[in-house]
Amino acid sequence: MIMGNHSAGKSSFINWYAEEHIQKAGVAIETQGFTFITSGRKRESLTGNATLHLYPHFRPILEFKGVMDYLSAEISTSKQKKFSLVTFVDTPGLVDGDMVYPFDVNSAIIWLGEQADLVFVFFDPMGQALCKRTLNIVEKLSEKCGDKLLFYLSKADEAGKDTDRQRVMMQIVQELCRRPGLNKCGFDMPTIYIPNPQKPSRCVNQIDGVCLTIEKTINQAVQKTLDHLEKDCDLICSTISSRLEQDRADVSHNKSVRLHSFLCGALGIFLPALFILSFLVNTFSTEQLDELLGERPARTLFIFTGIVIYLWDWIPEDGQVVFVIIFGAFCYLLLFLAKYFAGRGNKTLTKKEKRTMAEYSDYIQDIVKTKKGTLYEWYLQQCAAEYDF
């Protein structure tokens, strides 16, 4: 992201870097909104909605009311320098006084600065280099992402003699250092300007250093992305493994509660059925039972019902009613427990879900991680000596 007072050379720098006239540049406030400048296959200009479709991760910027109408993107086919790997964010020119912005420009720039990998602050020695709005935003950014901030004295060739240039730099540095958040050691402000063969200048131009900084940041971003890719792969695989392990535990738990539910339900039905059946069987003689069921089944039934009748006869007559009530309550409790256990089961994965998860895990392990290793090796081959491999 490039920010600064109006006519500080922000758009001119982008045009120079891409070696194409993409952004308007001039003394007037040409950039009134946020413009994303990126590389693509076709020269195109996008409006706010299309811009957010291209960069969906910037959608939270819509929280700043009115900014949508001042978002745009410029797609260039330029392949100069490292432009194909960079997205510039050109910000509105900042001024003090009666200038009214159609949205909260300070908060929007601070938010975008937090998302960017680098924040270039251009100070124009011929314009409002000490613009309070610029300094206020820079101070806020320094608190949140000070390691991204880089300061440049732009249009340094227009600052006059070396003494004039040094005086302007001293004024800017002194003003910055008055701010508690910007008062730090090793303050650096390289002088840069757009090279013009027709207007040679004796001023030191460190604009190539800006290009090197961009290239270095790209390389670091590539390494971070590949490192994050590996961590994300490990996280996804471990999450899938944990979920499948949890599912196995849930399946085991469900079997246990189903067994408890079945036993309680079976007892809740079997015991009262046996109790009632015992009195019914007791009304038949042994011969009648043999005739109805056969000798062996009749004898087995007679033994079970005989035990129930024996226990019933053992209970005193005045306690039999109480026993029936207690027995009924116990059977009802068993049925209640059966229903309770039936509702204690955990939701488990379907066969399709488990198969899909396993396929994802295999794909990450076999394809993504292998591809990541190949990309890392290819990247290192770009910068390391061949014998190191």
WOSULWO-V755445 format. One record per residue. N is the residue number from 1. PHI is phi as a letter, one per 30 degrees, with the letter a starting at -180 (* if undefined). PSI is psi as a letter, one per 40 degrees, with the letter a starting at -180 (999 if undefined). Layout:
n	phi	psi
N	PHI	PSI
N	PHI	PSI
This chain:
n	phi	psi
1	*	h
2	c	h
3	b	i
4	l	i
5	d	i
6	d	i
7	h	f
8	d	e
9	j	e
10	d	d
11	d	d
12	d	d
13	d	d
14	d	d
15	d	d
16	d	d
17	d	d
18	d	e
19	h	f
20	a	i
21	d	g
22	c	d
23	c	i
24	d	i
25	b	h
26	l	a
27	d	d
28	d	i
29	d	g
30	d	d
31	c	h
32	c	e
33	b	a
34	c	h
35	b	h
36	c	h
37	c	h
38	b	i
39	c	i
40	a	a
41	d	e
42	b	h
43	d	h
44	a	i
45	c	h
46	c	i
47	d	a
48	e	d
49	d	d
50	d	d
51	d	d
52	d	d
53	d	d
54	d	d
55	b	g
56	d	d
57	d	e
58	c	e
59	e	d
60	e	e
61	d	e
62	d	e
63	d	d
64	d	h
65	e	h
66	j	e
67	d	d
68	e	d
69	d	e
70	c	f
71	c	h
72	a	i
73	b	i
74	c	h
75	c	h
76	c	i
77	c	e
78	d	h
79	c	e
80	d	i
81	h	b
82	c	f
83	e	d
84	d	e
85	c	e
86	b	i
87	b	h
88	d	i
89	c	h
90	d	h
91	c	i
92	d	i
93	d	h
94	c	h
95	b	i
96	c	a
97	i	a
98	d	e
99	d	h
100	c	h
101	c	i
102	d	e
103	a	i
104	d	g
105	d	d
106	d	d
107	d	d
108	d	d
109	d	d
110	d	d
111	d	d
112	d	d
113	d	d
114	d	d
115	d	d
116	d	i
117	d	d
118	b	i
119	b	h
120	c	h
121	c	h
122	c	h
123	c	h
124	c	h
125	d	e
126	c	e
127	c	a
128	d	g
129	d	d
130	c	f
131	e	h
132	d	d
133	d	d
134	d	d
135	d	d
136	d	d
137	d	d
138	d	d
139	d	d
140	d	d
141	d	d
142	d	d
143	d	d
144	c	d
145	a	f
146	d	d
147	d	e
148	c	e
149	d	h
150	b	h
151	c	i
152	b	i
153	c	h
154	d	i
155	h	f
156	d	d
157	d	e
158	c	e
159	d	e
160	j	a
161	d	i
162	e	d
163	d	d
164	d	d
165	d	d
166	d	d
167	d	d
168	d	d
169	d	d
170	d	d
171	d	d
172	d	d
173	d	d
174	d	d
175	d	d
176	d	d
177	d	e
178	d	d
179	d	h
180	e	d
181	d	e
182	c	e
183	d	g
184	b	i
185	d	i
186	i	f
187	d	h
188	b	h
189	b	g
190	d	i
191	c	h
192	b	i
193	a	i
194	d	h
195	d	h
196	b	h
197	e	d
198	d	e
199	b	g
200	d	i
201	b	i
202	d	e
203	d	h
204	d	h
205	c	h
206	c	f
207	d	d
208	d	d
209	d	d
210	d	d
211	d	d
212	d	d
213	d	d
214	d	d
215	d	d
216	d	d
217	d	d
218	d	d
219	d	d
220	d	d
221	d	d
222	d	d
223	d	d
224	d	d
225	d	d
226	d	d
227	d	d
228	d	d
229	d	d
230	d	d
231	d	d
232	d	d
233	d	d
234	d	d
235	d	d
236	d	d
237	d	d
238	d	d
239	d	d
240	d	d
241	d	d
242	d	d
243	d	d
244	d	d
245	d	d
246	d	d
247	d	d
248	d	d
249	d	d
250	d	d
251	d	d
252	d	d
253	d	d
254	d	d
255	d	d
256	d	d
257	d	d
258	d	d
259	d	d
260	d	d
261	d	d
262	d	d
263	d	d
264	d	d
265	d	d
266	d	d
267	d	d
268	d	d
269	c	d
270	d	d
271	d	d
272	d	d
273	d	d
274	d	d
275	d	d
276	d	d
277	d	d
278	d	d
279	d	d
280	d	d
281	d	d
282	d	e
283	d	e
284	c	i
285	d	i
286	d	d
287	d	d
288	d	d
289	d	d
290	d	d
291	d	d
292	d	d
293	c	e
294	j	i
295	d	d
296	d	d
297	e	d
298	d	d
299	d	d
300	d	d
301	d	d
302	d	d
303	d	d
304	d	d
305	d	d
306	d	d
307	d	d
308	d	d
309	d	d
310	d	d
311	d	d
312	d	d
313	d	d
314	d	d
315	d	h
316	e	i
317	d	d
318	d	e
319	c	e
320	d	d
321	d	d
322	d	d
323	d	d
324	d	d
325	d	d
326	d	d
327	d	d
328	d	d
329	d	d
330	d	d
331	d	d
332	d	d
333	d	d
334	d	d
335	d	d
336	d	d
337	d	d
338	d	d
339	d	d
340	d	d
341	d	d
342	d	d
343	c	e
344	c	e
345	d	i
346	c	i
347	d	h
348	c	i
349	d	i
350	d	i
351	d	d
352	d	d
353	d	d
354	d	d
355	d	d
356	d	d
357	d	d
358	d	d
359	d	d
360	d	d
361	d	d
362	d	d
363	d	d
364	d	d
365	d	d
366	d	d
367	c	d
368	d	d
369	d	d
370	d	d
371	d	d
372	d	d
373	d	d
374	d	d
375	d	d
376	d	d
377	d	d
378	d	d
379	d	d
380	d	d
381	d	d
382	d	d
383	b	e
384	c	i
385	d	i
386	d	d
387	d	e
388	d	e
389	c	999
